[in-house]
Amino acid sequence: MINDPLLLVPDSRHGSSVESGMAEVGRRLQRSVQVASPSGHQPRPIGLRSHAVPVVVAHGDGARSAIDAIRRKELPAAALILVNPVLVPARSFRLRRSGGSVFPELPLGIPGAIIWGTDDPSVAPADIAQAARALPDGPRRRVREWSHLPMVDDPNRFAEVLDDVLQRIETSEVNSTGLFAA
């Protein structure tokens, strides 16, 4: 998994800036990066070997699309990393604040992790709870002073966190709560 290519499913509102940030992260991690449409499929290759199964990095509302595409078996994935996931519709504000669920989630059955920033107002407790239902055994990492676009704001730090998460998934270095130090 450490050498698997990365497939980005970007947030629908910030696609091009997230793409450029992830291209930089890919260079820093010496991994090829591919970008999927926000619907979670129709990838546009950026140096990706066609036979490789990617690690999917889904950002913002792209997380919902990635989860759906993986569930429908339209998107093969070696692992799924959710970055600042926005899974519960904004119109369900009461549900978002309470941590409730709009739809049932069953575990995806692949390794994964959830990473979110303390300074991202678009990520609600319900989003993290929903993501944890899809990836119940994966590490969860809350990063201080991260905004909604960490791969754009600080690609170096994002690359370090992503690399650390991938290594922890591969070696299963997660405590009983699923959390590890930021």
TAFEN-V191283 format. One record per pair of residues at least 12 apart in sequence whose C-alpha atoms are under 6 Angstrom apart, sorted by the first residue. I is the first residue (numbers start at 1). GAP is how many residues later the second one is. Records with the same first field share a line. If there is no record, write none. Layout:
# TAFEN-V191283
I->GAP ; GAP
This chain:
# TAFEN-V191283
4->50
5->26 ; 27 ; 28 ; 49
6->27 ; 48 ; 49 ; 50
7->26 ; 27 ; 28 ; 47 ; 49 ; 50
8->27 ; 28 ; 48 ; 49 ; 50
9->27 ; 29 ; 31 ; 49 ; 53
10->28 ; 48 ; 49 ; 52
11->48 ; 49 ; 50 ; 51
12->26
21->130 ; 131
25->130 ; 134
32->15 ; 16
33->13
34->12
38->24
39->26
40->25 ; 26
53->24 ; 25
54->23 ; 24
55->22 ; 23 ; 24 ; 25
56->24
57->24
58->24
59->24 ; 26
60->24 ; 25 ; 26
61->25
63->22
64->23
79->31 ; 32 ; 33
80->32
81->31 ; 32 ; 33
82->32
83->32 ; 33
84->32
86->37 ; 41
87->40
88->39
96->28 ; 30
99->26 ; 27
100->26
105->28 ; 29
106->28
107->27 ; 28
108->26
112->23 ; 26
113->25 ; 26 ; 27
114->26
115->25 ; 26 ; 27
116->26
117->25 ; 26 ; 27 ; 29 ; 30
118->26 ; 27 ; 28
119->26 ; 27 ; 28
120->27 ; 28
139->35 ; 39 ; 40
140->38 ; 39
141->38
143->39
